[in-house]
Amino acid sequence: MRAHLQSLLTLSVAVLILAVGWAGVAELPWWRALGVTPQQWWHLIPLGLMAGALLLRIRRPALALTLGGGIVLLDLSIGVNAGILLCLSDLVYNMGIRGSKRAVKISAAALTGITGGFAVVGLALGTDWEGALSLTLVGLAVLLMPLWWAAEVRRGYPLWEEPDVRPQLEAERHAGMLRRQASMRREAIAAERQRMARELHDVVSAQVSAIALTSGAVLNVEADTERDRRALGNIRSISVEALEQLREMVLLLRGEGVSLETETLNYQELLDGTSWAEVLARAKDRGMRLHVEGEPPEDLSPGQHHVLLRVLQESLTNSQKHGQAQAEVTLRRKRQLLVLRVTSPVGDLAVTSTEPENQSDDDGATSLGTGVGLAVMRERVELIGGSLRAGPSTETSPSLPAASGMWTVEAELPLKEVRA
């Protein structure tokens, strides 16, 4: 469409040139023989034909130029019209831009011969050397200059290039590429830092919270040898697991202990080393009482599965840290979404809104902690195109005890890319 607008503009300029009188008529022999006096408006007929040639210039540049040349000869039988010569120059330039290399070479040879032939024809018709030179210059301006400009555009360098221009241009382009690469590197480093911060938070937070909760529960009751040994065994198991995950992540960050070929695979194994059932089992081992409905679909992509487990893990950790160690977990499909909902009683938390969707994370952070976990969960979910809402809720559930407040985390993960 833009190319046709350019053709329309060229035709409009040609018509304007005709309107202001930059076109004339000539009493040529064939008109005298026919007894007809040509009129200036007759130039509109070749211009109408030229419009058809301009429409062909995108897909058939050689054919358009050939037709344009014939139309110009028809127009010259009436007289000289600067407007139609402008259209011919446009077709020559288009040929130089869009034509094949072979077609451009043939056109260049033909147009050079035509330009040289103008002088010969002018001398044969009885003009002097000044008139012959004028015809040659017109041919040079109309036919050869546009082809030269097109060749320079295709090469990508300016006309009359000085010896030091090309190195200067290359240096400028190289500097620009370096700046873009540096900017991309900074963005990649920032993104990697955010990702590693999320992973470290998820790896450390759950295990350390479990250790603190388990040890705190044991310290707040009377000593019991069997129970305390089970608690110590649980703490040791969690500690060893946390240390192993931290060690693997540190090795990956330092590039030690893994080859370049296996680094990506090992990192993916680290991310996806747990399952839905294992996350729930660990929460139960820490003393949580859970009511679970639904399981993840088998066709979840690794990235979506990883985000789902991280959101579940963080939600259960928060429920145990700030609530009554009870939670209701529901997972269901909703059109093209997978909806995870974790609801838990939170004791003395005041419910300030009847619409948890509108409750900001800042309120939750003030009531339940620093808010880092909620921010990390939201980042994870939004990275795969989903959304997350967290806040107080007035909903009740028969599987949960009555409490002065409920806290709900709801994550919506898109499923449209699962089968891609």
VOLUMSE-400114 format. One record per residue (C-alpha): residue number from 1; x negated, y negated, z. Coordinates in Angstrom, 2 decimals. Each point is the difference from the previous one (the first is absolute). Example, Ala and Ser with C-alpha at 12.3 -4.5 7.8 and 13.67 -1.06 7.14 Angstrom:
BEGIN
+------+---------+---------+---------+
: resi :       u :       v :       w :
+------+---------+---------+---------+
:    1 :  -12.30 :    4.50 :    7.80 :
:    2 :   -1.37 :   -3.44 :   -0.66 :
+------+---------+---------+---------+
//
This chain:
BEGIN
+------+---------+---------+---------+
: resi :       u :       v :       w :
+------+---------+---------+---------+
:    1 :    0.00 :    0.00 :    0.00 :
:    2 :   -2.83 :   -2.40 :    0.82 :
:    3 :   -1.66 :    0.67 :   -3.37 :
:    4 :    3.25 :   -0.78 :   -1.83 :
:    5 :    0.32 :   -3.22 :    1.99 :
:    6 :   -3.45 :   -0.92 :   -1.29 :
:    7 :    1.16 :    0.66 :   -3.57 :
:    8 :    3.07 :   -2.13 :    0.59 :
:    9 :   -2.21 :   -2.80 :    1.29 :
:   10 :   -2.22 :    0.21 :   -3.09 :
:   11 :    3.03 :   -0.17 :   -2.29 :
:   12 :    1.40 :   -2.93 :    1.97 :
:   13 :   -3.26 :   -1.93 :   -0.43 :
:   14 :    0.03 :    0.83 :   -3.73 :
:   15 :    3.55 :   -1.35 :   -0.36 :
:   16 :   -0.96 :   -3.12 :    1.95 :
:   17 :   -2.97 :   -0.54 :   -2.34 :
:   18 :    2.37 :    0.26 :   -2.94 :
:   19 :    2.42 :   -2.44 :    1.63 :
:   20 :   -2.65 :   -2.68 :    0.54 :
:   21 :   -1.03 :    0.22 :   -3.62 :
:   22 :   -3.24 :    1.99 :    0.14 :
:   23 :    1.15 :    1.95 :   -3.04 :
:   24 :    0.24 :   -1.11 :   -3.57 :
:   25 :    1.22 :    1.11 :   -3.42 :
:   26 :   -1.97 :    0.24 :   -3.20 :
:   27 :    1.17 :   -0.29 :   -3.59 :
:   28 :   -1.61 :    3.21 :   -1.11 :
:   29 :    0.23 :    1.30 :   -3.58 :
:   30 :    2.57 :    2.72 :    0.72 :
:   31 :    2.42 :   -2.45 :    1.54 :
:   32 :   -0.33 :   -2.34 :   -3.00 :
:   33 :    0.58 :    2.95 :   -2.30 :
:   34 :    3.17 :    0.88 :    1.91 :
:   35 :    1.09 :   -3.63 :    0.11 :
:   36 :    0.33 :    0.16 :    3.80 :
:   37 :   -1.24 :   -2.54 :    2.47 :
:   38 :   -1.10 :    1.69 :    3.27 :
:   39 :    1.33 :   -1.38 :    3.27 :
:   40 :   -1.79 :   -0.19 :    3.33 :
:   41 :    2.66 :    2.03 :    1.81 :
:   42 :   -0.85 :    2.94 :   -2.27 :
:   43 :   -2.89 :    0.69 :    2.41 :
:   44 :    2.60 :    1.28 :    2.46 :
:   45 :    0.51 :    3.11 :   -2.15 :
:   46 :   -3.63 :    1.24 :    0.34 :
:   47 :    0.11 :   -0.89 :    3.69 :
:   48 :    3.06 :    2.24 :    0.42 :
:   49 :   -1.86 :    2.83 :   -1.71 :
:   50 :   -3.04 :   -0.69 :    2.19 :
:   51 :    2.17 :    0.59 :    3.07 :
:   52 :    0.42 :    3.61 :   -1.12 :
:   53 :   -3.76 :    0.41 :   -0.42 :
:   54 :   -0.59 :   -1.41 :    3.48 :
:   55 :    2.41 :    2.56 :    1.46 :
:   56 :   -2.20 :    2.79 :   -1.42 :
:   57 :   -3.27 :   -1.36 :    1.29 :
:   58 :   -0.06 :    1.97 :    3.27 :
:   59 :    0.45 :    3.55 :   -1.34 :
:   60 :   -1.14 :   -0.49 :   -3.61 :
:   61 :   -2.64 :   -2.78 :   -0.01 :
:   62 :   -1.46 :    0.94 :   -3.42 :
:   63 :    3.39 :    0.14 :   -1.69 :
:   64 :    1.04 :   -3.28 :    1.65 :
:   65 :   -3.15 :   -1.73 :   -1.27 :
:   66 :    0.49 :    1.35 :   -3.52 :
:   67 :    3.61 :   -1.16 :   -0.12 :
:   68 :   -1.00 :   -3.35 :    1.51 :
:   69 :   -2.60 :   -0.53 :   -2.73 :
:   70 :    2.60 :    0.65 :   -2.70 :
:   71 :    2.46 :   -2.36 :    1.66 :
:   72 :   -2.65 :   -2.75 :    0.14 :
:   73 :   -0.62 :    0.41 :   -3.74 :
:   74 :    3.74 :   -0.36 :   -0.55 :
:   75 :    0.03 :   -3.15 :    2.10 :
:   76 :   -3.00 :   -1.43 :   -1.87 :
:   77 :    2.02 :    0.28 :   -3.20 :
:   78 :    2.14 :   -2.80 :    1.47 :
:   79 :   -2.81 :   -2.06 :    1.53 :
:   80 :   -2.34 :   -0.14 :    2.96 :
:   81 :    1.64 :    0.62 :    3.42 :
:   82 :   -2.23 :   -0.25 :    3.06 :
:   83 :    2.60 :    1.78 :    2.15 :
:   84 :   -0.04 :    3.26 :   -1.94 :
:   85 :   -3.82 :   -0.07 :    0.00 :
:   86 :    0.22 :   -0.11 :    3.81 :
:   87 :    2.14 :    3.15 :   -0.10 :
:   88 :   -2.56 :    1.69 :   -2.25 :
:   89 :   -2.78 :   -0.89 :    2.44 :
:   90 :    2.07 :    1.59 :    2.79 :
:   91 :    0.27 :    3.22 :   -2.05 :
:   92 :   -3.76 :    0.01 :   -0.67 :
:   93 :   -0.76 :   -0.44 :    3.70 :
:   94 :    2.48 :    2.74 :    0.87 :
:   95 :   -1.72 :    2.30 :   -2.48 :
:   96 :   -3.34 :   -0.66 :    1.65 :
:   97 :    1.42 :    0.76 :    3.45 :
:   98 :    2.23 :    3.02 :   -0.69 :
:   99 :   -1.40 :    1.54 :   -3.18 :
:  100 :   -2.29 :    3.02 :   -0.04 :
:  101 :   -3.70 :   -0.55 :   -0.53 :
:  102 :    0.21 :    1.27 :   -3.55 :
:  103 :    2.99 :   -2.19 :   -0.82 :
:  104 :   -1.71 :   -3.08 :    1.49 :
:  105 :   -3.14 :    0.60 :   -2.08 :
:  106 :    2.04 :    0.39 :   -3.17 :
:  107 :    1.98 :   -3.15 :    0.83 :
:  108 :   -3.18 :   -1.96 :    0.73 :
:  109 :   -1.51 :    0.99 :   -3.36 :
:  110 :    3.22 :   -0.79 :   -1.88 :
:  111 :    0.54 :   -3.35 :    1.69 :
:  112 :   -3.63 :   -0.99 :   -0.57 :
:  113 :    0.39 :    0.79 :   -3.68 :
:  114 :    3.25 :   -1.96 :   -0.18 :
:  115 :   -1.60 :   -3.00 :    1.71 :
:  116 :   -2.90 :    0.05 :   -2.46 :
:  117 :    2.42 :    0.43 :   -2.86 :
:  118 :    1.79 :   -3.25 :    0.86 :
:  119 :   -2.96 :   -1.99 :   -1.28 :
:  120 :   -0.12 :    2.05 :   -3.21 :
:  121 :    3.72 :   -0.43 :   -0.61 :
:  122 :   -0.20 :   -3.72 :    0.77 :
:  123 :   -2.84 :   -0.49 :   -2.50 :
:  124 :    1.86 :    2.06 :   -2.59 :
:  125 :    3.05 :   -2.26 :    0.39 :
:  126 :   -2.14 :   -3.04 :   -0.69 :
:  127 :   -0.63 :   -1.37 :    3.50 :
:  128 :   -3.33 :   -1.56 :    0.86 :
:  129 :   -2.50 :    1.36 :    2.48 :
:  130 :    1.52 :   -2.02 :    2.83 :
:  131 :    3.43 :    1.54 :   -0.62 :
:  132 :   -1.48 :    3.50 :   -0.25 :
:  133 :   -1.84 :   -0.52 :    3.29 :
:  134 :    3.23 :   -1.21 :    1.63 :
:  135 :    1.80 :    3.18 :   -1.09 :
:  136 :   -2.84 :    2.11 :    1.43 :
:  137 :    0.15 :   -1.83 :    3.32 :
:  138 :    3.76 :    0.53 :    0.16 :
:  139 :   -0.50 :    3.72 :   -0.59 :
:  140 :   -2.71 :    0.07 :    2.65 :
:  141 :    2.25 :   -1.73 :    2.57 :
:  142 :    3.15 :    1.99 :   -0.77 :
:  143 :   -1.41 :    3.47 :   -0.70 :
:  144 :   -3.48 :    0.52 :    1.46 :
:  145 :   -0.05 :   -2.09 :    3.17 :
:  146 :    3.00 :    1.84 :    1.63 :
:  147 :   -1.63 :    3.34 :   -0.83 :
:  148 :   -3.25 :   -1.16 :    1.60 :
:  149 :    1.81 :   -1.16 :    3.15 :
:  150 :    1.77 :    3.35 :    0.25 :
:  151 :   -3.33 :    1.83 :   -0.31 :
:  152 :   -1.45 :   -2.07 :    2.86 :
:  153 :    3.04 :    0.71 :    2.16 :
:  154 :   -0.34 :    3.73 :   -0.62 :
:  155 :   -3.68 :   -0.15 :    0.94 :
:  156 :    0.83 :   -1.88 :    3.21 :
:  157 :   -2.64 :   -2.72 :   -0.35 :
:  158 :    0.23 :   -3.66 :   -1.03 :
:  159 :   -1.02 :   -1.47 :   -3.34 :
:  160 :   -3.57 :   -1.20 :   -0.60 :
:  161 :   -1.36 :    1.95 :    2.92 :
:  162 :   -3.29 :   -1.31 :    1.29 :
:  163 :   -2.77 :    2.47 :    0.95 :
:  164 :    0.56 :   -0.43 :    3.75 :
:  165 :    3.81 :   -0.06 :   -0.09 :
:  166 :    0.54 :    3.75 :   -0.03 :
:  167 :   -2.28 :    0.67 :    3.03 :
:  168 :    1.68 :   -2.86 :    1.82 :
:  169 :    3.46 :    1.40 :   -0.70 :
:  170 :   -1.12 :    3.47 :    1.04 :
:  171 :   -1.45 :   -1.40 :    3.22 :
:  172 :    3.24 :   -1.81 :    0.79 :
:  173 :    2.05 :    3.13 :   -0.66 :
:  174 :   -2.39 :    2.08 :    2.10 :
:  175 :    0.29 :   -2.46 :    2.88 :
:  176 :    3.77 :    0.10 :   -0.26 :
:  177 :   -0.03 :    3.80 :    0.05 :
:  178 :   -2.23 :   -0.02 :    3.07 :
:  179 :    2.38 :   -2.36 :    1.79 :
:  180 :    2.97 :    2.22 :   -0.84 :
:  181 :   -1.85 :    3.11 :    1.12 :
:  182 :   -1.01 :   -1.67 :    3.26 :
:  183 :    3.60 :   -1.02 :    0.62 :
:  184 :    1.24 :    3.52 :   -0.75 :
:  185 :   -2.67 :    1.44 :    2.30 :
:  186 :    1.06 :   -2.28 :    2.86 :
:  187 :    3.64 :    0.98 :   -0.52 :
:  188 :   -0.92 :    3.69 :   -0.08 :
:  189 :   -2.04 :   -0.33 :    3.21 :
:  190 :    2.86 :   -1.80 :    1.74 :
:  191 :    2.48 :    2.64 :   -1.13 :
:  192 :   -2.32 :    2.79 :    1.15 :
:  193 :   -0.44 :   -1.64 :    3.39 :
:  194 :    3.75 :   -0.22 :    0.44 :
:  195 :    0.40 :    3.63 :   -1.00 :
:  196 :   -2.71 :    1.19 :    2.39 :
:  197 :    1.48 :   -2.14 :    2.78 :
:  198 :    3.34 :    1.73 :   -0.54 :
:  199 :   -1.63 :    3.44 :    0.03 :
:  200 :   -2.06 :   -0.70 :    3.11 :
:  201 :    3.06 :   -1.34 :    1.79 :
:  202 :    2.05 :    3.08 :   -0.89 :
:  203 :   -2.78 :    2.45 :    0.84 :
:  204 :   -1.01 :   -1.58 :    3.30 :
:  205 :    3.27 :   -1.43 :    1.28 :
:  206 :    2.02 :    3.21 :    0.18 :
:  207 :   -2.73 :    2.12 :    1.59 :
:  208 :   -1.17 :   -2.60 :    2.52 :
:  209 :    3.60 :   -0.81 :    0.91 :
:  210 :    0.66 :    3.69 :    0.56 :
:  211 :   -3.08 :    0.27 :    2.23 :
:  212 :    1.04 :   -3.04 :    2.03 :
:  213 :    3.58 :    1.18 :    0.39 :
:  214 :   -0.93 :    3.54 :    0.94 :
:  215 :   -2.61 :   -1.05 :    2.51 :
:  216 :    2.31 :   -2.66 :    1.42 :
:  217 :    2.80 :    2.51 :    0.48 :
:  218 :   -2.32 :    2.38 :    1.86 :
:  219 :   -1.38 :   -2.74 :    2.24 :
:  220 :    3.45 :   -1.20 :    1.01 :
:  221 :    1.15 :    3.33 :    1.43 :
:  222 :   -1.26 :    2.35 :    2.66 :
:  223 :   -2.84 :    2.32 :   -0.94 :
:  224 :    0.93 :    3.31 :   -1.60 :
:  225 :   -2.87 :    2.19 :   -1.13 :
:  226 :    1.73 :    1.82 :   -2.84 :
:  227 :    1.77 :   -3.08 :   -1.34 :
:  228 :   -3.11 :   -2.16 :    0.30 :
:  229 :   -2.11 :    2.57 :   -1.86 :
:  230 :    2.53 :    0.06 :   -2.84 :
:  231 :   -0.08 :   -3.80 :   -0.10 :
:  232 :   -3.81 :   -0.04 :   -0.02 :
:  233 :   -0.04 :    2.57 :   -2.79 :
:  234 :    2.43 :   -2.13 :   -1.99 :
:  235 :   -2.15 :   -3.11 :    0.58 :
:  236 :   -3.14 :    1.85 :   -1.09 :
:  237 :    1.69 :    1.30 :   -3.16 :
:  238 :    1.23 :   -3.47 :   -0.93 :
:  239 :   -3.42 :   -1.53 :    0.74 :
:  240 :   -1.83 :    2.53 :   -2.16 :
:  241 :    2.44 :   -0.57 :   -2.84 :
:  242 :   -0.37 :   -3.79 :    0.24 :
:  243 :   -3.79 :    0.24 :    0.08 :
:  244 :   -0.03 :    2.29 :   -3.03 :
:  245 :    2.21 :   -2.32 :   -2.01 :
:  246 :   -2.09 :   -3.01 :    1.01 :
:  247 :   -3.20 :    1.84 :   -0.93 :
:  248 :    1.37 :    0.88 :   -3.44 :
:  249 :    1.11 :   -3.57 :   -0.64 :
:  250 :   -3.37 :   -1.39 :    1.10 :
:  251 :   -1.81 :    2.45 :   -2.31 :
:  252 :    2.21 :   -1.05 :   -2.87 :
:  253 :   -0.68 :   -3.67 :    0.70 :
:  254 :   -3.75 :    0.58 :    0.23 :
:  255 :   -0.06 :    2.34 :   -3.00 :
:  256 :   -1.77 :    2.73 :    2.01 :
:  257 :    0.74 :    3.67 :    0.06 :
:  258 :    2.07 :   -0.06 :   -3.21 :
:  259 :   -0.84 :   -0.21 :   -3.67 :
:  260 :    1.50 :   -2.45 :   -2.41 :
:  261 :    1.92 :    2.82 :   -1.67 :
:  262 :    1.68 :    1.15 :    3.21 :
:  263 :    0.41 :   -3.33 :    1.83 :
:  264 :    3.42 :   -0.75 :   -1.50 :
:  265 :    1.23 :    3.54 :    0.63 :
:  266 :   -1.21 :    0.01 :    3.62 :
:  267 :    1.58 :   -3.38 :    0.66 :
:  268 :    3.32 :    1.24 :   -1.38 :
:  269 :   -0.24 :    3.12 :    2.17 :
:  270 :   -0.64 :   -2.27 :    3.00 :
:  271 :    3.11 :   -2.05 :   -0.79 :
:  272 :    2.26 :    2.96 :   -0.71 :
:  273 :   -1.34 :    2.46 :    2.56 :
:  274 :    3.23 :   -0.04 :    2.03 :
:  275 :    3.55 :    0.95 :   -0.82 :
:  276 :    3.47 :   -1.09 :    1.11 :
:  277 :    0.27 :    2.97 :    2.36 :
:  278 :   -3.45 :   -0.63 :    1.51 :
:  279 :    0.78 :   -3.64 :    0.79 :
:  280 :    3.21 :    1.05 :    1.76 :
:  281 :   -1.77 :    2.85 :    1.80 :
:  282 :   -2.70 :   -2.32 :    1.32 :
:  283 :    2.63 :   -2.40 :    1.29 :
:  284 :    1.74 :    2.85 :    1.79 :
:  285 :   -3.30 :    1.18 :    1.47 :
:  286 :   -0.39 :   -3.47 :    1.50 :
:  287 :    3.32 :    0.51 :    1.82 :
:  288 :    2.39 :   -1.75 :   -2.40 :
:  289 :    3.56 :    1.24 :   -0.42 :
:  290 :    1.02 :   -0.23 :   -3.65 :
:  291 :    3.20 :    0.48 :   -1.97 :
:  292 :   -0.94 :    0.46 :   -3.67 :
:  293 :    2.24 :    0.09 :   -3.07 :
:  294 :   -1.40 :    0.50 :   -3.48 :
:  295 :   -3.33 :    0.93 :   -1.54 :
:  296 :   -2.16 :   -1.61 :   -2.70 :
:  297 :    0.72 :    1.07 :   -3.60 :
:  298 :   -2.55 :    2.37 :   -1.48 :
:  299 :   -0.51 :   -2.25 :   -3.03 :
:  300 :   -1.33 :   -3.00 :    1.95 :
:  301 :   -3.21 :   -1.41 :   -1.45 :
:  302 :   -3.10 :    0.09 :    2.26 :
:  303 :    0.09 :   -3.77 :    0.48 :
:  304 :    3.67 :   -0.06 :    1.01 :
:  305 :   -0.45 :    3.02 :    2.26 :
:  306 :   -2.94 :   -1.68 :    1.71 :
:  307 :    1.95 :   -3.23 :    0.62 :
:  308 :    2.99 :    1.95 :    1.31 :
:  309 :   -2.13 :    1.86 :    2.54 :
:  310 :   -1.83 :   -3.12 :    1.12 :
:  311 :    3.25 :   -1.88 :    0.61 :
:  312 :    1.42 :    2.98 :    1.91 :
:  313 :   -3.17 :    0.36 :    2.08 :
:  314 :   -0.16 :   -3.68 :    0.93 :
:  315 :    3.73 :   -0.15 :    0.79 :
:  316 :   -0.22 :    3.02 :    2.31 :
:  317 :   -3.12 :   -1.40 :    1.68 :
:  318 :    1.80 :   -3.28 :    0.68 :
:  319 :    3.03 :    1.89 :    1.31 :
:  320 :   -2.15 :    1.81 :    2.52 :
:  321 :   -2.07 :   -3.03 :    1.01 :
:  322 :    2.85 :   -2.47 :    0.45 :
:  323 :    3.11 :    2.14 :    0.39 :
:  324 :    1.20 :    3.09 :    1.80 :
:  325 :   -1.92 :    2.59 :   -2.06 :
:  326 :    3.13 :    0.86 :   -1.98 :
:  327 :    0.89 :   -0.65 :   -3.62 :
:  328 :    2.48 :    0.89 :   -2.70 :
:  329 :   -1.62 :    0.54 :   -3.41 :
:  330 :    2.13 :    0.12 :   -3.15 :
:  331 :   -1.25 :    0.37 :   -3.58 :
:  332 :    2.42 :   -0.15 :   -2.92 :
:  333 :    0.24 :   -0.87 :   -3.66 :
:  334 :    1.85 :   -3.12 :   -1.04 :
:  335 :    0.22 :   -0.27 :   -3.79 :
:  336 :   -3.60 :   -0.55 :   -1.10 :
:  337 :   -1.24 :   -0.57 :    3.55 :
:  338 :   -1.23 :    2.17 :    2.84 :
:  339 :    1.17 :   -1.56 :    3.27 :
:  340 :   -1.86 :    0.75 :    3.26 :
:  341 :    1.70 :   -1.21 :    3.16 :
:  342 :   -1.50 :    0.34 :    3.50 :
:  343 :    2.16 :   -1.16 :    2.94 :
:  344 :   -1.06 :    0.12 :    3.62 :
:  345 :    1.14 :   -1.45 :    3.35 :
:  346 :   -2.29 :   -2.74 :    1.29 :
:  347 :    1.16 :   -0.53 :    3.54 :
:  348 :    0.28 :   -3.65 :    1.03 :
:  349 :   -0.39 :   -1.47 :   -3.51 :
:  350 :    2.65 :   -2.65 :   -0.50 :
:  351 :    1.98 :    0.38 :   -3.19 :
:  352 :    0.27 :   -3.48 :   -1.47 :
:  353 :    1.56 :    0.79 :   -3.35 :
:  354 :    2.69 :    2.30 :   -1.30 :
:  355 :   -1.80 :    0.19 :   -3.35 :
:  356 :   -3.42 :    1.65 :    0.33 :
:  357 :   -0.77 :   -0.80 :   -3.63 :
:  358 :   -0.16 :   -3.67 :    0.85 :
:  359 :   -2.19 :    0.41 :    3.06 :
:  360 :   -3.52 :   -1.20 :   -0.71 :
:  361 :   -3.09 :    2.01 :    0.79 :
:  362 :   -1.26 :   -2.85 :    2.15 :
:  363 :    2.82 :    0.61 :    2.45 :
:  364 :   -0.86 :    3.66 :    0.07 :
:  365 :   -3.65 :   -0.69 :    0.45 :
:  366 :    0.70 :   -2.22 :    2.96 :
:  367 :    2.21 :    2.60 :    1.65 :
:  368 :   -1.84 :    3.18 :   -0.90 :
:  369 :   -3.66 :   -0.85 :   -0.50 :
:  370 :   -2.40 :   -1.80 :   -2.29 :
:  371 :    1.94 :    0.74 :   -3.18 :
:  372 :   -3.02 :    1.45 :   -1.83 :
:  373 :    1.70 :    3.36 :   -0.47 :
:  374 :    3.09 :   -1.58 :   -1.53 :
:  375 :   -2.15 :   -2.11 :   -2.34 :
:  376 :   -1.98 :    3.04 :   -1.09 :
:  377 :    3.17 :    2.01 :   -0.64 :
:  378 :    1.51 :   -2.81 :   -2.04 :
:  379 :   -3.18 :   -0.35 :   -2.11 :
:  380 :   -0.01 :    3.73 :   -0.74 :
:  381 :    3.63 :    0.10 :   -1.03 :
:  382 :   -0.18 :   -3.13 :   -2.15 :
:  383 :   -3.09 :    1.28 :   -1.81 :
:  384 :    2.11 :    2.76 :   -1.59 :
:  385 :    2.93 :   -2.31 :   -0.72 :
:  386 :    2.13 :    0.74 :    3.07 :
:  387 :    1.27 :   -2.04 :    2.91 :
:  388 :   -0.04 :    0.31 :    3.81 :
:  389 :    2.23 :   -1.45 :    2.70 :
:  390 :   -0.67 :    0.24 :    3.73 :
:  391 :    1.81 :   -1.52 :    2.94 :
:  392 :    2.53 :    0.42 :    2.79 :
:  393 :    3.18 :    1.90 :   -0.78 :
:  394 :    3.39 :    0.34 :    1.64 :
:  395 :    0.65 :    3.43 :   -1.49 :
:  396 :    0.42 :    2.99 :    2.31 :
:  397 :   -0.53 :    3.66 :   -0.61 :
:  398 :    1.25 :    3.09 :    1.89 :
:  399 :   -3.51 :    1.46 :   -0.24 :
:  400 :   -1.48 :   -2.96 :    1.91 :
:  401 :    0.68 :   -1.08 :    3.59 :
:  402 :    1.83 :   -3.22 :    0.71 :
:  403 :   -2.42 :   -2.90 :    0.33 :
:  404 :    0.11 :   -3.74 :    0.24 :
:  405 :   -1.54 :   -0.24 :   -3.44 :
:  406 :   -0.92 :    1.98 :   -3.09 :
:  407 :   -2.85 :   -0.57 :   -2.43 :
:  408 :    0.31 :    1.06 :   -3.63 :
:  409 :   -2.60 :    0.29 :   -2.73 :
:  410 :    1.41 :    0.57 :   -3.50 :
:  411 :   -2.23 :    0.48 :   -3.04 :
:  412 :    1.27 :    0.28 :   -3.56 :
:  413 :   -2.44 :    1.70 :   -2.37 :
:  414 :    0.65 :    0.04 :   -3.78 :
:  415 :    0.38 :    3.38 :   -1.67 :
:  416 :    0.01 :   -1.14 :   -3.64 :
:  417 :   -3.73 :    0.74 :   -0.47 :
:  418 :    0.06 :    3.43 :    1.63 :
:  419 :    0.49 :    1.88 :   -3.27 :
:  420 :   -2.23 :   -2.26 :   -2.10 :
+------+---------+---------+---------+
//
